[in-house]
Amino acid sequence: MPPTKLYPSAPASGGGPRHSHGAMDSIGPLVVQALSLPFDTARTLHAAAARAGLIRKSILECRDFEKSLTALEQLTLGPWARHV
């Protein structure tokens, strides 16, 4: 399996026989989604708070929040963090 955003440490294709991990290949994306759920929830709650007027609607504030949350997600999840 070639390296992708979901599997950053996957070996490059080519060099030898490929082994299929079967169930493990299908579980990988589910694990990434489960680990990312708290961060997606924080993004959803932040957007809902802005719509409700509890926090200021500002493009700059939204950018700063997203930047901070993305850094926290990458620090916490390491190679399993999503990269956009």
Residue pairs with C-beta under 8 A, 6 or more apart in sequence:
1 7
1 10
1 11
1 13
1 18
1 25
2 10
2 12
2 13
3 9
3 10
3 11
3 12
4 10
5 82
5 83
6 28
6 29
6 32
6 82
7 28
8 79
9 79
31 80
32 80
32 82
35 77
35 80
36 73
36 77
36 81
36 82
39 69
39 72
39 73
42 69
43 66
43 69
46 55
46 62
46 65
49 55
50 56
50 57
50 62
51 57
55 61
70 84
73 81
73 82
74 81
74 83
